[in-house]
Amino acid sequence: MSLSALDGGLLAAYLLAVLAWGLWIGRGTSTASDYMLGGRHLPWWVILFSIVATETSTVTFLSIPGFAYGRDLTWLQIPLGFLLGRYLVAWLLLPRYFEGNLFTAYEVLRERFGGGAQRAASVLFVVTRSLADGLRLFLSALVLQEMTGIALPWAVIALGVTTIVYTYAGGMRAVLWTDLVQFVVYIGGALLALGLLLDRLPDGFAGLLAAGGEAGKLHVLDLRLDWAEPYALWTGLLGGAFVTLGSHGVDQMMVQRYLCAPSLRDARRALVVSGYVVVAQFALFLLIGVGLFLFYQLHPPAVPFERTDRVFARFILDELPVGVVGILLGAIFAAAMSTLSSSLNSCATAVTRDLYLPLAGARANPVKELRVTRAMTAVFGVVQIAVGIGGLWLESTVVASVLGIAAFTTGIVLGIFFLGRFAPRVGQRAALAGLVTGFAAMTAIYFATPLAWTWYALVGSAITFASGWAASHLWPRARPA
């Protein structure tokens, strides 16, 4: 399907505007600290919206409305756990990152266990992040292909190169300020879509609530205790809290944002308030899904939808007026680029600080450090584009499996952090044994059990912690390397 000239022009103008804004805001970046952490003086509210934009991908923007279209509002139980997890991160883990002059989450592991644990955790992060975000780029490009008709490899390249250029030039400052713009664009696009959708429904918002309630679409709480059900209250609260402990507490992509704040107080404020914004954002996306269900009950599609996560995209293309479609497409790709730019900068920072500098030692200097970090940004951009194009040869179930594996690795790293905080007898060898055991166990659990993904972080961290503690009886703690 091809876009109108106006919609295509609006989309192209948006991509160019994002590129120009990122280049302008990142001008003057001359040191590694500026490039990696924005000089450590960015406003807390910019960091807040960057946190939200980073965890919101194109898949989220389209799939969450699809969830409510096919089911109800029970997804909201998970962001409640995300909010609880943010409070735990803010008071359990965040203070440690502001002790000293840290650049990455994994430098904490070096101080506690030694360089081997730091490098292992960093490599695990870089590999899984590159694979997962490359496949997210592939999934975003699928949407661009479906909506514009361009070949999929070119869709991957268009999104990837645009993001690489401003991330390479401006570093973290460009990433965060561009995330703010992209948050405004995709939330504005979602509100615009909801408004136009309500205008097509009888009695507007009141009609949505009445008809949605009658259809059972406004059901929120599910009190079942089922290990295979991810959308239940206890699963959402406990499992979601541990997912956030992993993704926001020990994952470099989020920790790097906190380190851009001028103080621990500002970082805490950004993190905690972002939880409330995320809950409101998911509620908005889910209401759009309820509206889509009611709309297509009144106006059945000519061809039934094969997958619910394509309903919102199809509504945008088929039902919205010319001009609005281009704006909504810009919103969809704002979500994609905010995640990708964050991934590129965090991977480059992790490789430089955790792998390159320990090897370079005295031979490293600030100018070379900045040059290496920029080069790594470009390298990871190319890697993720290659993974995205490689998605053409993967079955959709394989893509979903790889994304699932990337999700549970943060729980394993969380277990290592817990060992460092709560198990003083554990040394580097025992910690690495815990990491390997946790990864092997979670791989088996993912492929051989029906355990819901919301439990992965909790179970992965528990297995890693228990096995690392047990291994410490064979290898008592030695002085860190």
Secondary structure, 3 states (H helix, E strand, C coil): CCCCHHHHHHHHHHHHHHHHHHHHHCCCCCCHHHHHHHHHCCCHHHHHHHHHHHCCCHHHHHHHHHHHHHCCCHHHHHHHHHHHHHHHHHHHHHHHHCCCCCCCCCHHHHHHCCHHHHHHHHHHHHHHHHHHHHHHHHHHHHHHHHHHCCCHHHHHHHHHHHHHHHHHHHHHHHHHHHHHHHHHHHHHHHHHHHHHHHHCCCCHHHHHHHHHHHCCCCCCCCCCCCCCCCCCHHHHHHHHHHHHHHHHHCCHHHHHHHCCCCCHHHHHHHHHHHHHHHHHHHHHHHHHHHHHHHHHHHCCCCCCCCCHHHHHHHHHHHHCCCCHHHHHHHHHHHHHHHHHHHHHHHHHHHHHHHHHHHHHHHHCCHHHHHHHHHHHHHHHHHHHHHHHHHHHHCCHHHHHHHHHHHHHHHHHHHHHHHHHHHCCCECHHHHHHHHHHHHHHHHHHHHHCCCCHHHHHHHHHHHHHHHHHHHCCCCECCCCC
